[in-house]
Amino acid sequence: MTILSIAIIARDEARHIGGCLRSIAGLSDDVVVIVDVETRDATATIAAEHGARVLIEPWYGFSVQRNRALQHCRNEWVLFIDADERLTPELFSEIATLMYYGPPATIAGYRIPRYNLFFGRRLRGGGWYPDFQLRLLRRDAASYDEGVAVHEVATVQGAIGELHGHLLHLNIERLDELWQKQARYALAEAIMLYRAGRRTRLRNLIGAPAREFTRRYFQLGGWRDGWLGLFLCATLAWHEVVKFCMLWGLRQK
């Protein structure tokens, strides 16, 4: 597929990177893996063994790294996939067909639906499905806002289409992984609020978690996933409290 590059940004992903690369094998002749210089495991070695072009670079944040990946890729279109994601066979075939015939000239990107697996279970509600991701991009028409520290989304110059095949996201496999991941997100969001001049108010510690739980559990249907949906919605609500406590700490310093 000479018009498609694939980009992966990774740090300490030896557990996942092999499966990710196997799921994309044969889709592109240009697979770029940007590995954080602080990585301590065999991520880079495994990626190289699978034929990827491995670049070891300092970490400047998700948005910066994705812009760097766009610069390093050689082809007209770029598919971003994370190490803990997989292409389903249906999505693989859909992208291969699209690249073979060529996307319409007016399209600058495609959103892809994503299945999220928590503890081996595929979720249906809570905002975790269909969880569209803007990941297939025309390289010269896409960029990322480097002021966004987490949950970054590309800005594209042109129309956006949708694919039908799914990404499979091995989101959380262990309880400690859930808490560590959400704590990292909470800190990144707290830093963004701090830079925007926000302050922690008492009402934030009550209203923010209440709104998050209501939104995910009731409005987005988290109740459909039973006890796991309840637990996950409550966890994300609690980390709203953590975020504003972190913001308070940052302002005290």
N, C-alpha and C positions, 0 to 999 in steps of 0.2 A: 504494500500500500504506500505508494511513493508520495501521496499528498498528506499523509497522516503521521504525526509524531505523537508519542505518549510520554507524559511527564509524571513523575512520582517524587514527592518530597517526604523524606523519612529521617527519623532519629530512633535508634535502638528498636528497630523493627525486624530483627532476625526471626522472630516467631511468625511473622506474617508475610514478609516480602516475597518468599518463594512461591507461596500460593497465589499471590497477586500476579506475579510475573507469569506463572503457568496459565492463568486465566486469560492473559492477553497475547500469549505466544502465537506468532504468525500474523497478527493484525497489523503490525507496523515494522518497518526496517529501522526505525529511529526511536529507541526507548531511552529516555534520559532520567536518571535517578540522582537527585540532589540530596546528598547525605550531610546532615549536620556534623560539623567538625568535632562536636562534643560526643558523638556516638561512641559507645564503649563496647558494642557487640559486633557481630559479623555481618551486619546489614550490607555494607559495601561489598564484601567478598561474595556473598550470596547473589547480589544483584549482578556483579561482574560475571559470575559463573553462568548466569542465565542470558548473557549476551548484551546486557544493558550498558550504556555509556554512563559511567559513574563519575560524578563531580563532588568533591569534598569542599564544602564552603561554610563560612561562619553563619550563624543563625541571626537573622535580622527581623524575624516575624513572618507569619504566614503570607501576608500580602506581598511583601518584598520578595520572598522566595518564589512565589508564583510568577511574579513579573520577571524574575531572573530565569525561571524555567522557560517562559515564552521567548526570551532572548536566545537561550541556548538551543531551542528546538530548531530543526532545519526545514521542516515542511510547512505547507500552507495551513493545515489544520492541526490542532493540539487537543488531545484527550487527557484531562487530568484524572488520575485515579489515586486514591490513598492506599497505603500498604495493607490496611485492614479491610479493603474492599475487593470485590471480585466482579468480573463481568459474567453475567449469566450467559449460557449459550445463545439464548434469543437475542440478547443485546449485542453479543459478538457478531452474529450474523447480520443484524440490522446495520451496525456501523460499517461492517465490511462491504455490504451492498451499497450503502450511501456513499462511501468513499470511492467505490468502483465507478459508479455512474456520475458522481460529483454533485454536491449540494447546490441548490439554486443560488444564483449570484446575490440575491437580496438577503439571504440568511447569513447572519454573523455568528450564531451560536445555537446550541440545542440543549434543552433541559431534559434530564434523564430521571425517571422515577427510581426510588431507592427503597429496598427492603432493609429495615433495621432489625438486627438480631440482638436481644439482650438475654444473656444466660442461655443461649441456644434457642430461644423462642422468637419467632417473627411477630412484631407488634402490628396492630391494626389501627390503633387510635393514639391520642395524646400528642398529635403533631408529628409522629414518627412514620406515618405513611399517608400519602405517597412520597412525601419528603423530596420533592423535585430538586435536583442539583444542576446548575448551569456549568457543565463540565466539558462539553465539546465545543471548541471555540476556533473561529478563524483568527489565526495568530496576529495578523496586522490590524485587526479590528477590535481587539480585546485588551483590557488592562485592569489592574486591581488598585483600589484606593489604599495607599500604604499607611494611612492614618487609622485603618481598621485593624485591630489587633487579633480578632477572633471572629469566626463565622463569616469570613470574607466572601463576597460575591463579585464576579467579574462585571465590569461595565463594558458593553459592546456597542459598536456603531453599526446598527443594522437590525433587521428583524430576528426574532428568536423563535425557533421551532421546538417541537417536542418529539421525543422518541418513545417507543412503546416498551422495548426491552428494559430490564431492570438491572441496576447495580445491586449487589448484595454486600451489606455493611456488617461486619462482625463487630458491632459497636462495643458491647461490654461482655466479658466472659467471666470476670471475677468481681466480687464485691469491693475489694480494695481498689481495683482499677476504676470502678465507678466513682468512688469518693475522691480519688486522686485526680481524675480527669475533670470532674466538676469543680474541684478546688482550683485547678489551673485556669479553667474558664472564668471562674468568679474573680480571680486576681486580674486576669487580662481585662475583663469588663470594668473592674474597679479602677484600673489605671486609665482606661478611656474616659470614665466619668471624672476622674481627678483632673485630667488634662483639659476637660471641657469646663472645669470650674464648679462642678457639682459638689454639694455637701450632703452628709448624712443627716437626715431628720428622723425624729422618733417615728413619724408616720411611715417612713420607708420600711422600718423593721416590721411593721404590721401589714401595711397596705400592699407592698411589693410581693411578699410571699402569698398573701391571700389572692391577689390577682393572678399570679402565676399558676397556683393550684386550680383556681376556678377555670382559667383559660384552658389548661391542659386536660383536666379531668372531666369537666362538663362540656365546655364548648368544642374541644377537639376530640372528645370521645375516649379519653383515657380509661374510662370505666369499662370499655369493651374488652380490655385485656386483664380483667379480673384483679386478683391480688397483686400481680406484678405491675399492672397499670397504676394501681393505687400507690404502691411503694415508690415507683419512679416519679410520679407526679409530686408526691410529698417530698422526695429527695430534691427535685429541682426547685420546689418552693423554698425548702430550707436553705438552699444555696443562694437564694436571693438575700436572705439574712446575712449569710457569710459574705456576700459581695459588698453589702453596705457597711458591714463591720470592717472589712478590709479598706474600704474607702475612708472610713473614719480614721483608721490607723495611718493611712498615707497622709492625711491632712495634719495629723498630730506631729508627724516627722517634718 
